[in-house]
Amino acid sequence: MAYTSEILIWQAYEIEVRYDPDPFNLTYRYQEAMAHVEICTLKPEKAPLPITGTGYRSHFTPKGNIDEYDSVVEFVRAWLDHEAQSEAWKIAQEEARQLSLF
């Protein structure tokens, strides 16, 4: 199966979410697919996110983890929301705001 691509707007970020539910055709061999998700910040370009300091993340996870959500975009949104609660992300956001004042 080829990758699908969707745009996610999360807070002030435009994020491309690319998804292949079974890039290695594991369902055929092992019953459970290992899905691949790519996350890339488009606007602001390459901006850090709570799940990546570079604006890009390649992530493999059992497909069942994604199937628990309505879509891969909702999976990524939930992941971002969860990680945005971390102290490290809150500090990074505050530092970014401080730098933008000058």
Phi and psi in radians as a Rosetta constraint file:
Dihedral C 1 N 2 CA 2 C 2 CIRCULARHARMONIC -1.454 0.35
Dihedral N 2 CA 2 C 2 N 3 CIRCULARHARMONIC 2.792 0.35
Dihedral C 2 N 3 CA 3 C 3 CIRCULARHARMONIC -1.211 0.35
Dihedral N 3 CA 3 C 3 N 4 CIRCULARHARMONIC 2.527 0.35
Dihedral C 3 N 4 CA 4 C 4 CIRCULARHARMONIC -1.816 0.35
Dihedral N 4 CA 4 C 4 N 5 CIRCULARHARMONIC 2.767 0.35
Dihedral C 4 N 5 CA 5 C 5 CIRCULARHARMONIC -2.355 0.35
Dihedral N 5 CA 5 C 5 N 6 CIRCULARHARMONIC 2.315 0.35
Dihedral C 5 N 6 CA 6 C 6 CIRCULARHARMONIC -2.381 0.35
Dihedral N 6 CA 6 C 6 N 7 CIRCULARHARMONIC 2.725 0.35
Dihedral C 6 N 7 CA 7 C 7 CIRCULARHARMONIC -1.787 0.35
Dihedral N 7 CA 7 C 7 N 8 CIRCULARHARMONIC 2.299 0.35
Dihedral C 7 N 8 CA 8 C 8 CIRCULARHARMONIC -2.004 0.35
Dihedral N 8 CA 8 C 8 N 9 CIRCULARHARMONIC 2.245 0.35
Dihedral C 8 N 9 CA 9 C 9 CIRCULARHARMONIC -1.758 0.35
Dihedral N 9 CA 9 C 9 N 10 CIRCULARHARMONIC 2.041 0.35
Dihedral C 9 N 10 CA 10 C 10 CIRCULARHARMONIC -2.267 0.35
Dihedral N 10 CA 10 C 10 N 11 CIRCULARHARMONIC 2.083 0.35
Dihedral C 10 N 11 CA 11 C 11 CIRCULARHARMONIC 0.905 0.35
Dihedral N 11 CA 11 C 11 N 12 CIRCULARHARMONIC -2.131 0.35
Dihedral C 11 N 12 CA 12 C 12 CIRCULARHARMONIC -1.758 0.35
Dihedral N 12 CA 12 C 12 N 13 CIRCULARHARMONIC 0.314 0.35
Dihedral C 12 N 13 CA 13 C 13 CIRCULARHARMONIC -1.918 0.35
Dihedral N 13 CA 13 C 13 N 14 CIRCULARHARMONIC 2.449 0.35
Dihedral C 13 N 14 CA 14 C 14 CIRCULARHARMONIC -1.818 0.35
Dihedral N 14 CA 14 C 14 N 15 CIRCULARHARMONIC 2.118 0.35
Dihedral C 14 N 15 CA 15 C 15 CIRCULARHARMONIC -2.193 0.35
Dihedral N 15 CA 15 C 15 N 16 CIRCULARHARMONIC 2.310 0.35
Dihedral C 15 N 16 CA 16 C 16 CIRCULARHARMONIC -1.574 0.35
Dihedral N 16 CA 16 C 16 N 17 CIRCULARHARMONIC 2.288 0.35
Dihedral C 16 N 17 CA 17 C 17 CIRCULARHARMONIC -2.032 0.35
Dihedral N 17 CA 17 C 17 N 18 CIRCULARHARMONIC 2.005 0.35
Dihedral C 17 N 18 CA 18 C 18 CIRCULARHARMONIC -1.841 0.35
Dihedral N 18 CA 18 C 18 N 19 CIRCULARHARMONIC 2.483 0.35
Dihedral C 18 N 19 CA 19 C 19 CIRCULARHARMONIC -2.554 0.35
Dihedral N 19 CA 19 C 19 N 20 CIRCULARHARMONIC 2.329 0.35
Dihedral C 19 N 20 CA 20 C 20 CIRCULARHARMONIC -2.268 0.35
Dihedral N 20 CA 20 C 20 N 21 CIRCULARHARMONIC 2.038 0.35
Dihedral C 20 N 21 CA 21 C 21 CIRCULARHARMONIC -1.215 0.35
Dihedral N 21 CA 21 C 21 N 22 CIRCULARHARMONIC -0.283 0.35
Dihedral C 21 N 22 CA 22 C 22 CIRCULARHARMONIC -2.783 0.35
Dihedral N 22 CA 22 C 22 N 23 CIRCULARHARMONIC 1.153 0.35
Dihedral C 22 N 23 CA 23 C 23 CIRCULARHARMONIC -1.131 0.35
Dihedral N 23 CA 23 C 23 N 24 CIRCULARHARMONIC -0.392 0.35
Dihedral C 23 N 24 CA 24 C 24 CIRCULARHARMONIC -1.836 0.35
Dihedral N 24 CA 24 C 24 N 25 CIRCULARHARMONIC 0.165 0.35
Dihedral C 24 N 25 CA 25 C 25 CIRCULARHARMONIC 0.963 0.35
Dihedral N 25 CA 25 C 25 N 26 CIRCULARHARMONIC 0.732 0.35
Dihedral C 25 N 26 CA 26 C 26 CIRCULARHARMONIC -1.301 0.35
Dihedral N 26 CA 26 C 26 N 27 CIRCULARHARMONIC -0.435 0.35
Dihedral C 26 N 27 CA 27 C 27 CIRCULARHARMONIC -0.985 0.35
Dihedral N 27 CA 27 C 27 N 28 CIRCULARHARMONIC -0.724 0.35
Dihedral C 27 N 28 CA 28 C 28 CIRCULARHARMONIC -1.093 0.35
Dihedral N 28 CA 28 C 28 N 29 CIRCULARHARMONIC -0.697 0.35
Dihedral C 28 N 29 CA 29 C 29 CIRCULARHARMONIC -1.612 0.35
Dihedral N 29 CA 29 C 29 N 30 CIRCULARHARMONIC -0.690 0.35
Dihedral C 29 N 30 CA 30 C 30 CIRCULARHARMONIC -2.136 0.35
Dihedral N 30 CA 30 C 30 N 31 CIRCULARHARMONIC 0.028 0.35
Dihedral C 30 N 31 CA 31 C 31 CIRCULARHARMONIC 1.467 0.35
Dihedral N 31 CA 31 C 31 N 32 CIRCULARHARMONIC -0.718 0.35
Dihedral C 31 N 32 CA 32 C 32 CIRCULARHARMONIC -1.943 0.35
Dihedral N 32 CA 32 C 32 N 33 CIRCULARHARMONIC 2.222 0.35
Dihedral C 32 N 33 CA 33 C 33 CIRCULARHARMONIC -1.339 0.35
Dihedral N 33 CA 33 C 33 N 34 CIRCULARHARMONIC 2.630 0.35
Dihedral C 33 N 34 CA 34 C 34 CIRCULARHARMONIC -1.870 0.35
Dihedral N 34 CA 34 C 34 N 35 CIRCULARHARMONIC 1.789 0.35
Dihedral C 34 N 35 CA 35 C 35 CIRCULARHARMONIC -1.325 0.35
Dihedral N 35 CA 35 C 35 N 36 CIRCULARHARMONIC 2.688 0.35
Dihedral C 35 N 36 CA 36 C 36 CIRCULARHARMONIC -2.127 0.35
Dihedral N 36 CA 36 C 36 N 37 CIRCULARHARMONIC 2.265 0.35
Dihedral C 36 N 37 CA 37 C 37 CIRCULARHARMONIC -2.149 0.35
Dihedral N 37 CA 37 C 37 N 38 CIRCULARHARMONIC 2.280 0.35
Dihedral C 37 N 38 CA 38 C 38 CIRCULARHARMONIC -1.998 0.35
Dihedral N 38 CA 38 C 38 N 39 CIRCULARHARMONIC 2.334 0.35
Dihedral C 38 N 39 CA 39 C 39 CIRCULARHARMONIC -2.150 0.35
Dihedral N 39 CA 39 C 39 N 40 CIRCULARHARMONIC 2.233 0.35
Dihedral C 39 N 40 CA 40 C 40 CIRCULARHARMONIC -2.431 0.35
Dihedral N 40 CA 40 C 40 N 41 CIRCULARHARMONIC 2.178 0.35
Dihedral C 40 N 41 CA 41 C 41 CIRCULARHARMONIC -1.333 0.35
Dihedral N 41 CA 41 C 41 N 42 CIRCULARHARMONIC 2.116 0.35
Dihedral C 41 N 42 CA 42 C 42 CIRCULARHARMONIC -1.609 0.35
Dihedral N 42 CA 42 C 42 N 43 CIRCULARHARMONIC -0.754 0.35
Dihedral C 42 N 43 CA 43 C 43 CIRCULARHARMONIC -2.428 0.35
Dihedral N 43 CA 43 C 43 N 44 CIRCULARHARMONIC 2.155 0.35
Dihedral C 43 N 44 CA 44 C 44 CIRCULARHARMONIC -1.097 0.35
Dihedral N 44 CA 44 C 44 N 45 CIRCULARHARMONIC 2.489 0.35
Dihedral C 44 N 45 CA 45 C 45 CIRCULARHARMONIC -0.991 0.35
Dihedral N 45 CA 45 C 45 N 46 CIRCULARHARMONIC 2.252 0.35
Dihedral C 45 N 46 CA 46 C 46 CIRCULARHARMONIC 1.034 0.35
Dihedral N 46 CA 46 C 46 N 47 CIRCULARHARMONIC 0.392 0.35
Dihedral C 46 N 47 CA 47 C 47 CIRCULARHARMONIC -1.180 0.35
Dihedral N 47 CA 47 C 47 N 48 CIRCULARHARMONIC 2.454 0.35
Dihedral C 47 N 48 CA 48 C 48 CIRCULARHARMONIC -1.071 0.35
Dihedral N 48 CA 48 C 48 N 49 CIRCULARHARMONIC 2.636 0.35
Dihedral C 48 N 49 CA 49 C 49 CIRCULARHARMONIC -2.237 0.35
Dihedral N 49 CA 49 C 49 N 50 CIRCULARHARMONIC 2.941 0.35
Dihedral C 49 N 50 CA 50 C 50 CIRCULARHARMONIC -1.065 0.35
Dihedral N 50 CA 50 C 50 N 51 CIRCULARHARMONIC -0.310 0.35
Dihedral C 50 N 51 CA 51 C 51 CIRCULARHARMONIC -1.857 0.35
Dihedral N 51 CA 51 C 51 N 52 CIRCULARHARMONIC -0.017 0.35
Dihedral C 51 N 52 CA 52 C 52 CIRCULARHARMONIC -2.782 0.35
Dihedral N 52 CA 52 C 52 N 53 CIRCULARHARMONIC 2.347 0.35
Dihedral C 52 N 53 CA 53 C 53 CIRCULARHARMONIC -1.465 0.35
Dihedral N 53 CA 53 C 53 N 54 CIRCULARHARMONIC -0.174 0.35
Dihedral C 53 N 54 CA 54 C 54 CIRCULARHARMONIC -1.887 0.35
Dihedral N 54 CA 54 C 54 N 55 CIRCULARHARMONIC -0.126 0.35
Dihedral C 54 N 55 CA 55 C 55 CIRCULARHARMONIC 1.520 0.35
Dihedral N 55 CA 55 C 55 N 56 CIRCULARHARMONIC 0.047 0.35
Dihedral C 55 N 56 CA 56 C 56 CIRCULARHARMONIC -2.356 0.35
Dihedral N 56 CA 56 C 56 N 57 CIRCULARHARMONIC 2.433 0.35
Dihedral C 56 N 57 CA 57 C 57 CIRCULARHARMONIC -2.550 0.35
Dihedral N 57 CA 57 C 57 N 58 CIRCULARHARMONIC 2.271 0.35
Dihedral C 57 N 58 CA 58 C 58 CIRCULARHARMONIC -1.893 0.35
Dihedral N 58 CA 58 C 58 N 59 CIRCULARHARMONIC 2.207 0.35
Dihedral C 58 N 59 CA 59 C 59 CIRCULARHARMONIC -2.428 0.35
Dihedral N 59 CA 59 C 59 N 60 CIRCULARHARMONIC 2.205 0.35
Dihedral C 59 N 60 CA 60 C 60 CIRCULARHARMONIC -1.819 0.35
Dihedral N 60 CA 60 C 60 N 61 CIRCULARHARMONIC 2.397 0.35
Dihedral C 60 N 61 CA 61 C 61 CIRCULARHARMONIC -2.663 0.35
Dihedral N 61 CA 61 C 61 N 62 CIRCULARHARMONIC 2.640 0.35
Dihedral C 61 N 62 CA 62 C 62 CIRCULARHARMONIC -0.971 0.35
Dihedral N 62 CA 62 C 62 N 63 CIRCULARHARMONIC 2.382 0.35
Dihedral C 62 N 63 CA 63 C 63 CIRCULARHARMONIC -0.982 0.35
Dihedral N 63 CA 63 C 63 N 64 CIRCULARHARMONIC -0.554 0.35
Dihedral C 63 N 64 CA 64 C 64 CIRCULARHARMONIC -1.024 0.35
Dihedral N 64 CA 64 C 64 N 65 CIRCULARHARMONIC -0.530 0.35
Dihedral C 64 N 65 CA 65 C 65 CIRCULARHARMONIC -1.116 0.35
Dihedral N 65 CA 65 C 65 N 66 CIRCULARHARMONIC -0.657 0.35
Dihedral C 65 N 66 CA 66 C 66 CIRCULARHARMONIC -1.365 0.35
Dihedral N 66 CA 66 C 66 N 67 CIRCULARHARMONIC -0.614 0.35
Dihedral C 66 N 67 CA 67 C 67 CIRCULARHARMONIC -1.090 0.35
Dihedral N 67 CA 67 C 67 N 68 CIRCULARHARMONIC -0.309 0.35
Dihedral C 67 N 68 CA 68 C 68 CIRCULARHARMONIC -1.222 0.35
Dihedral N 68 CA 68 C 68 N 69 CIRCULARHARMONIC -0.229 0.35
Dihedral C 68 N 69 CA 69 C 69 CIRCULARHARMONIC -1.924 0.35
Dihedral N 69 CA 69 C 69 N 70 CIRCULARHARMONIC 2.881 0.35
Dihedral C 69 N 70 CA 70 C 70 CIRCULARHARMONIC -1.143 0.35
Dihedral N 70 CA 70 C 70 N 71 CIRCULARHARMONIC -0.495 0.35
Dihedral C 70 N 71 CA 71 C 71 CIRCULARHARMONIC -2.816 0.35
Dihedral N 71 CA 71 C 71 N 72 CIRCULARHARMONIC 2.954 0.35
Dihedral C 71 N 72 CA 72 C 72 CIRCULARHARMONIC -1.142 0.35
Dihedral N 72 CA 72 C 72 N 73 CIRCULARHARMONIC -0.564 0.35
Dihedral C 72 N 73 CA 73 C 73 CIRCULARHARMONIC -1.103 0.35
Dihedral N 73 CA 73 C 73 N 74 CIRCULARHARMONIC -0.710 0.35
Dihedral C 73 N 74 CA 74 C 74 CIRCULARHARMONIC -1.195 0.35
Dihedral N 74 CA 74 C 74 N 75 CIRCULARHARMONIC -0.599 0.35
Dihedral C 74 N 75 CA 75 C 75 CIRCULARHARMONIC -1.045 0.35
Dihedral N 75 CA 75 C 75 N 76 CIRCULARHARMONIC -0.854 0.35
Dihedral C 75 N 76 CA 76 C 76 CIRCULARHARMONIC -1.140 0.35
Dihedral N 76 CA 76 C 76 N 77 CIRCULARHARMONIC -0.713 0.35
Dihedral C 76 N 77 CA 77 C 77 CIRCULARHARMONIC -1.041 0.35
Dihedral N 77 CA 77 C 77 N 78 CIRCULARHARMONIC -0.794 0.35
Dihedral C 77 N 78 CA 78 C 78 CIRCULARHARMONIC -1.112 0.35
Dihedral N 78 CA 78 C 78 N 79 CIRCULARHARMONIC -0.693 0.35
Dihedral C 78 N 79 CA 79 C 79 CIRCULARHARMONIC -1.103 0.35
Dihedral N 79 CA 79 C 79 N 80 CIRCULARHARMONIC -0.815 0.35
Dihedral C 79 N 80 CA 80 C 80 CIRCULARHARMONIC -1.080 0.35
Dihedral N 80 CA 80 C 80 N 81 CIRCULARHARMONIC -0.809 0.35
Dihedral C 80 N 81 CA 81 C 81 CIRCULARHARMONIC -1.028 0.35
Dihedral N 81 CA 81 C 81 N 82 CIRCULARHARMONIC -0.741 0.35
Dihedral C 81 N 82 CA 82 C 82 CIRCULARHARMONIC -1.130 0.35
Dihedral N 82 CA 82 C 82 N 83 CIRCULARHARMONIC -0.866 0.35
Dihedral C 82 N 83 CA 83 C 83 CIRCULARHARMONIC -1.217 0.35
Dihedral N 83 CA 83 C 83 N 84 CIRCULARHARMONIC -0.435 0.35
Dihedral C 83 N 84 CA 84 C 84 CIRCULARHARMONIC -1.181 0.35
Dihedral N 84 CA 84 C 84 N 85 CIRCULARHARMONIC -0.251 0.35
Dihedral C 84 N 85 CA 85 C 85 CIRCULARHARMONIC -1.415 0.35
Dihedral N 85 CA 85 C 85 N 86 CIRCULARHARMONIC -0.158 0.35
Dihedral C 85 N 86 CA 86 C 86 CIRCULARHARMONIC -1.195 0.35
Dihedral N 86 CA 86 C 86 N 87 CIRCULARHARMONIC 2.606 0.35
Dihedral C 86 N 87 CA 87 C 87 CIRCULARHARMONIC -1.101 0.35
Dihedral N 87 CA 87 C 87 N 88 CIRCULARHARMONIC -0.668 0.35
Dihedral C 87 N 88 CA 88 C 88 CIRCULARHARMONIC -1.054 0.35
Dihedral N 88 CA 88 C 88 N 89 CIRCULARHARMONIC -0.747 0.35
Dihedral C 88 N 89 CA 89 C 89 CIRCULARHARMONIC -1.182 0.35
Dihedral N 89 CA 89 C 89 N 90 CIRCULARHARMONIC -0.717 0.35
Dihedral C 89 N 90 CA 90 C 90 CIRCULARHARMONIC -1.082 0.35
Dihedral N 90 CA 90 C 90 N 91 CIRCULARHARMONIC -0.727 0.35
Dihedral C 90 N 91 CA 91 C 91 CIRCULARHARMONIC -1.137 0.35
Dihedral N 91 CA 91 C 91 N 92 CIRCULARHARMONIC -0.774 0.35
Dihedral C 91 N 92 CA 92 C 92 CIRCULARHARMONIC -1.056 0.35
Dihedral N 92 CA 92 C 92 N 93 CIRCULARHARMONIC -0.721 0.35
Dihedral C 92 N 93 CA 93 C 93 CIRCULARHARMONIC -1.138 0.35
Dihedral N 93 CA 93 C 93 N 94 CIRCULARHARMONIC -0.726 0.35
Dihedral C 93 N 94 CA 94 C 94 CIRCULARHARMONIC -1.150 0.35
Dihedral N 94 CA 94 C 94 N 95 CIRCULARHARMONIC -0.742 0.35
Dihedral C 94 N 95 CA 95 C 95 CIRCULARHARMONIC -1.095 0.35
Dihedral N 95 CA 95 C 95 N 96 CIRCULARHARMONIC -0.688 0.35
Dihedral C 95 N 96 CA 96 C 96 CIRCULARHARMONIC -1.117 0.35
Dihedral N 96 CA 96 C 96 N 97 CIRCULARHARMONIC -0.691 0.35
Dihedral C 96 N 97 CA 97 C 97 CIRCULARHARMONIC -1.137 0.35
Dihedral N 97 CA 97 C 97 N 98 CIRCULARHARMONIC -0.710 0.35
Dihedral C 97 N 98 CA 98 C 98 CIRCULARHARMONIC -1.089 0.35
Dihedral N 98 CA 98 C 98 N 99 CIRCULARHARMONIC -0.742 0.35
Dihedral C 98 N 99 CA 99 C 99 CIRCULARHARMONIC -1.161 0.35
Dihedral N 99 CA 99 C 99 N 100 CIRCULARHARMONIC -0.556 0.35
Dihedral C 99 N 100 CA 100 C 100 CIRCULARHARMONIC -1.287 0.35
Dihedral N 100 CA 100 C 100 N 101 CIRCULARHARMONIC -0.199 0.35
Dihedral C 100 N 101 CA 101 C 101 CIRCULARHARMONIC -1.348 0.35
Dihedral N 101 CA 101 C 101 N 102 CIRCULARHARMONIC -0.310 0.35
